[in-house]
Amino acid sequence: MYALQFKDNINRGTRLLFVDDCFTANGERAINVFKKLHRLYGYTEKVFIEARVTDILKNQILQNIPLQMVSSMQIGVECGYNEGLKKIRKGLTVEQLFSALEILKQYQFDKHCFLSFIIGFPWETMEMINKTLDTIELICTKYKIVCNLNWLLLLPSDLWWEKEDFNIHIEEDMFDNLLWYANSDYFFTTHPLISMEDIIQVEKRIGAMQRQGGTVAYRRRIGNEEDYIEPSACSE
């Protein structure tokens, strides 16, 4: 509530962004925040939140917050197959994801949210990547929910300290290059099982989804600007 008084100084819109990626972890607190915002501002202030699949399933968040107050909601899924979700310790399964999507649809939040996925984890082969693409394609076809897809950017993290287990040999000084994220050498070093041919196959499949009306957004972060596949239109 305190932050809202400064909103007009930095933003002419009427949207408030919650940067807390655990906002829905405490369901009672999250619901109370929405109740207080509604009591003070009605439906004039809209918010962006991040939510988790497991919280949607257990906390009855969507059942207790006004749809009119949510401009958009991001839900991080990352992998589209159970083995990968277990490896990244996501704490959910594909089956739970689709149960949460049914709740999103039931309470009409499906048009107000987007899901984020990552491909190219160090252990991933094209077979595994295709499993994630299969999940994305099903979501786009059945639910019409925007799926935002990105290649993994390996940053200092738990996975960073395990990188040599996957025969990845890079040091932190690589980040001294301001364009490290677009560097082809960095990409193929940190994606040891992926070739340029694999990238092309992924992009052909994404392009086919988009041409068929699939709500998948993708942008390649390496190579030349003219090589990019533009993301399809997606809701705010």
GUGU-674902 format. One record per residue (C-alpha): residue in three letters; x, y, z. Coordinates in Angstrom, 2 decimals. Example, Ala and Ser with C-alpha at 12.3 -4.5 7.8 and 13.67 -1.06 7.14 Angstrom:
2
<ALA,<12.30,-4.50,7.80>>
<SER,<13.67,-1.06,7.14>>
END
This chain:
236
<MET,<0.00,0.00,0.00>>
<TYR,<2.91,2.31,0.83>>
<ALA,<4.44,1.87,-2.63>>
<LEU,<1.29,2.96,-4.45>>
<GLN,<1.67,6.59,-3.38>>
<PHE,<4.86,6.81,-5.49>>
<LYS,<3.45,5.03,-8.53>>
<ASP,<2.62,8.16,-10.51>>
<ASN,<6.21,9.37,-10.17>>
<ILE,<7.55,6.46,-12.24>>
<ASN,<4.62,5.09,-14.22>>
<ARG,<1.65,6.71,-15.92>>
<GLY,<-0.24,3.44,-16.02>>
<THR,<-2.34,1.75,-13.37>>
<ARG,<-0.41,-1.47,-12.91>>
<LEU,<1.56,-2.50,-9.85>>
<LEU,<4.26,-5.14,-10.18>>
<PHE,<4.96,-7.52,-7.30>>
<VAL,<8.56,-8.70,-7.72>>
<ASP,<8.14,-11.36,-5.02>>
<ASP,<8.36,-14.70,-6.83>>
<CYS,<7.02,-16.36,-3.67>>
<PHE,<3.97,-14.09,-3.50>>
<THR,<1.52,-17.00,-3.57>>
<ALA,<3.43,-19.20,-1.10>>
<ASN,<1.48,-17.76,1.81>>
<GLY,<-2.04,-17.94,0.46>>
<GLU,<-3.70,-16.16,3.36>>
<ARG,<-1.27,-13.23,3.14>>
<ALA,<-1.68,-12.96,-0.64>>
<ILE,<-5.47,-12.92,-0.38>>
<ASN,<-5.32,-10.27,2.36>>
<VAL,<-3.09,-8.06,0.19>>
<PHE,<-5.70,-8.19,-2.58>>
<LYS,<-8.52,-7.48,-0.12>>
<LYS,<-6.74,-4.38,1.19>>
<LEU,<-5.93,-3.16,-2.31>>
<HIS,<-9.55,-3.62,-3.32>>
<ARG,<-10.81,-1.83,-0.23>>
<LEU,<-8.55,1.15,-0.96>>
<TYR,<-8.69,1.34,-4.76>>
<GLY,<-11.47,-0.91,-5.99>>
<TYR,<-10.61,-2.23,-9.44>>
<THR,<-8.63,0.80,-10.59>>
<GLU,<-5.26,-0.62,-9.54>>
<LYS,<-4.26,-3.76,-11.43>>
<VAL,<-1.33,-5.92,-10.42>>
<PHE,<1.18,-8.31,-11.94>>
<ILE,<2.09,-11.29,-9.78>>
<GLU,<4.17,-14.43,-10.02>>
<ALA,<2.51,-17.66,-8.96>>
<ARG,<3.55,-21.26,-8.47>>
<VAL,<1.70,-24.34,-9.66>>
<THR,<1.78,-25.99,-6.24>>
<ASP,<0.39,-22.85,-4.57>>
<ILE,<-2.51,-22.71,-7.04>>
<LEU,<-3.33,-26.30,-6.14>>
<LYS,<-3.19,-25.96,-2.37>>
<ASN,<-3.86,-22.35,-1.37>>
<GLN,<-7.10,-21.54,-3.23>>
<ILE,<-5.51,-18.30,-4.40>>
<LEU,<-7.47,-17.99,-7.61>>
<GLN,<-10.74,-18.75,-5.89>>
<ASN,<-10.29,-15.78,-3.56>>
<ILE,<-8.79,-12.92,-5.57>>
<PRO,<-10.75,-10.75,-8.04>>
<LEU,<-9.92,-11.48,-11.65>>
<GLN,<-10.50,-7.79,-12.44>>
<MET,<-7.50,-6.82,-10.31>>
<VAL,<-4.95,-9.01,-12.09>>
<SER,<-3.36,-7.59,-15.22>>
<SER,<-1.14,-10.62,-15.69>>
<MET,<0.35,-13.56,-13.85>>
<GLN,<3.59,-15.40,-14.57>>
<ILE,<3.97,-19.06,-13.67>>
<GLY,<7.40,-20.62,-13.96>>
<VAL,<7.30,-24.23,-15.13>>
<GLU,<10.70,-24.63,-16.83>>
<CYS,<10.72,-28.32,-17.86>>
<GLY,<7.87,-30.07,-19.61>>
<TYR,<8.73,-33.58,-18.42>>
<ASN,<8.91,-35.09,-14.96>>
<GLU,<12.53,-36.24,-15.07>>
<GLY,<13.69,-32.69,-15.81>>
<LEU,<11.42,-31.15,-13.16>>
<LYS,<12.96,-33.52,-10.63>>
<LYS,<16.51,-32.65,-11.71>>
<ILE,<15.93,-28.91,-11.22>>
<ARG,<14.13,-29.57,-7.92>>
<LYS,<11.03,-27.73,-9.09>>
<GLY,<8.79,-29.61,-6.69>>
<LEU,<6.00,-30.34,-9.14>>
<THR,<4.99,-32.79,-11.85>>
<VAL,<3.51,-32.38,-15.30>>
<GLU,<0.31,-33.92,-13.97>>
<GLN,<0.10,-31.20,-11.29>>
<LEU,<0.71,-28.56,-13.95>>
<PHE,<-2.32,-29.67,-15.94>>
<SER,<-4.44,-29.82,-12.78>>
<ALA,<-3.47,-26.18,-12.12>>
<LEU,<-4.33,-25.25,-15.71>>
<GLU,<-7.84,-26.60,-15.19>>
<ILE,<-8.19,-24.30,-12.17>>
<LEU,<-6.90,-21.35,-14.22>>
<LYS,<-9.50,-22.10,-16.86>>
<GLN,<-12.30,-22.64,-14.34>>
<TYR,<-11.74,-19.22,-12.74>>
<GLN,<-10.97,-17.51,-16.08>>
<PHE,<-7.37,-16.64,-15.28>>
<ASP,<-6.18,-18.51,-18.38>>
<LYS,<-6.30,-15.30,-20.46>>
<HIS,<-4.42,-13.34,-17.80>>
<CYS,<-1.39,-15.55,-17.33>>
<PHE,<1.63,-16.86,-19.17>>
<LEU,<3.87,-19.83,-18.47>>
<SER,<7.65,-19.74,-18.74>>
<PHE,<9.68,-22.69,-19.97>>
<ILE,<13.41,-23.28,-20.37>>
<ILE,<15.14,-25.67,-22.75>>
<GLY,<18.80,-26.58,-23.06>>
<PHE,<19.69,-27.71,-19.55>>
<PRO,<23.20,-29.24,-19.61>>
<TRP,<21.90,-32.82,-19.57>>
<GLU,<19.22,-32.26,-22.20>>
<THR,<19.22,-34.05,-25.53>>
<MET,<16.83,-33.24,-28.34>>
<GLU,<14.63,-36.10,-27.13>>
<MET,<14.20,-34.34,-23.78>>
<ILE,<13.71,-30.94,-25.37>>
<ASN,<10.99,-32.40,-27.56>>
<LYS,<9.19,-33.58,-24.43>>
<THR,<9.04,-29.97,-23.23>>
<LEU,<7.87,-28.88,-26.68>>
<ASP,<5.19,-31.59,-26.58>>
<THR,<3.89,-30.15,-23.30>>
<ILE,<3.95,-26.61,-24.65>>
<GLU,<2.10,-27.66,-27.80>>
<LEU,<-0.62,-29.36,-25.75>>
<ILE,<-1.02,-26.28,-23.54>>
<CYS,<-1.22,-23.96,-26.55>>
<THR,<-3.74,-26.20,-28.29>>
<LYS,<-5.99,-27.06,-25.36>>
<TYR,<-5.81,-23.96,-23.15>>
<LYS,<-4.55,-21.17,-25.45>>
<ILE,<-2.31,-19.97,-22.64>>
<VAL,<0.82,-18.09,-23.69>>
<CYS,<3.99,-20.13,-23.20>>
<ASN,<7.22,-18.14,-23.14>>
<LEU,<10.18,-20.31,-24.17>>
<ASN,<13.87,-19.51,-23.70>>
<TRP,<17.16,-21.35,-23.93>>
<LEU,<18.96,-21.75,-20.62>>
<LEU,<21.41,-19.01,-19.70>>
<LEU,<23.88,-20.62,-17.31>>
<LEU,<24.46,-18.18,-14.45>>
<PRO,<26.06,-18.59,-11.00>>
<SER,<23.63,-20.85,-9.18>>
<ASP,<23.42,-24.38,-7.81>>
<LEU,<23.65,-25.59,-11.40>>
<TRP,<26.70,-23.40,-12.05>>
<TRP,<28.69,-25.26,-9.39>>
<GLU,<27.77,-28.56,-11.03>>
<LYS,<28.78,-27.45,-14.53>>
<GLU,<31.96,-29.50,-14.73>>
<ASP,<29.89,-32.65,-14.15>>
<PHE,<28.50,-31.93,-17.63>>
<ASN,<31.93,-31.17,-19.15>>
<ILE,<31.25,-27.42,-19.14>>
<HIS,<34.42,-25.43,-18.53>>
<ILE,<33.85,-21.68,-18.25>>
<GLU,<34.82,-19.08,-15.65>>
<GLU,<33.06,-16.06,-14.19>>
<ASP,<35.21,-13.64,-16.18>>
<MET,<33.10,-14.50,-19.24>>
<PHE,<30.55,-12.06,-17.85>>
<ASP,<33.03,-9.22,-18.39>>
<ASN,<31.82,-9.31,-21.99>>
<LEU,<28.64,-7.24,-21.98>>
<LEU,<27.23,-9.34,-24.83>>
<TRP,<28.07,-12.70,-23.25>>
<TYR,<24.46,-13.86,-23.54>>
<ALA,<24.54,-13.58,-27.34>>
<ASN,<27.96,-15.20,-27.79>>
<SER,<27.83,-18.41,-29.84>>
<ASP,<30.90,-19.91,-28.15>>
<TYR,<29.28,-19.41,-24.74>>
<PHE,<26.04,-20.97,-25.96>>
<PHE,<27.52,-24.16,-27.35>>
<THR,<29.91,-24.51,-24.41>>
<THR,<27.03,-24.37,-21.95>>
<HIS,<24.80,-26.61,-24.09>>
<PRO,<27.18,-29.51,-24.72>>
<LEU,<24.58,-31.84,-26.23>>
<ILE,<23.04,-29.28,-28.61>>
<SER,<24.14,-28.47,-32.15>>
<MET,<23.15,-25.70,-34.54>>
<GLU,<21.09,-28.28,-36.42>>
<ASP,<19.17,-28.98,-33.20>>
<ILE,<18.43,-25.28,-32.76>>
<ILE,<17.10,-25.11,-36.30>>
<GLN,<14.86,-28.12,-35.66>>
<VAL,<13.52,-26.52,-32.46>>
<GLU,<12.78,-23.28,-34.30>>
<LYS,<11.06,-25.07,-37.16>>
<ARG,<8.77,-26.77,-34.68>>
<ILE,<8.05,-23.51,-32.86>>
<GLY,<7.37,-21.80,-36.17>>
<ALA,<4.91,-24.54,-37.10>>
<MET,<3.11,-24.08,-33.76>>
<GLN,<2.86,-20.33,-34.31>>
<ARG,<1.54,-20.71,-37.85>>
<GLN,<-1.19,-22.98,-36.48>>
<GLY,<-2.19,-20.34,-33.93>>
<GLY,<-0.14,-21.65,-31.05>>
<THR,<0.40,-19.11,-28.27>>
<VAL,<4.13,-19.71,-27.91>>
<ALA,<6.61,-16.84,-27.63>>
<TYR,<10.25,-17.47,-28.47>>
<ARG,<13.28,-15.39,-29.35>>
<ARG,<16.72,-16.74,-30.07>>
<ARG,<19.39,-14.90,-28.10>>
<ILE,<22.41,-15.91,-30.17>>
<GLY,<23.44,-15.09,-33.71>>
<ASN,<22.32,-12.23,-35.89>>
<GLU,<19.15,-10.21,-35.47>>
<GLU,<17.85,-11.40,-38.83>>
<ASP,<18.02,-14.99,-37.60>>
<TYR,<15.49,-14.40,-34.83>>
<ILE,<12.01,-15.91,-34.83>>
<GLU,<9.70,-13.21,-33.57>>
<PRO,<7.38,-14.21,-30.70>>
<SER,<3.70,-14.44,-31.42>>
<ALA,<1.40,-11.83,-29.96>>
<CYS,<0.69,-12.47,-26.31>>
<SER,<-1.52,-10.85,-23.70>>
<GLU,<-0.17,-8.55,-21.04>>
END
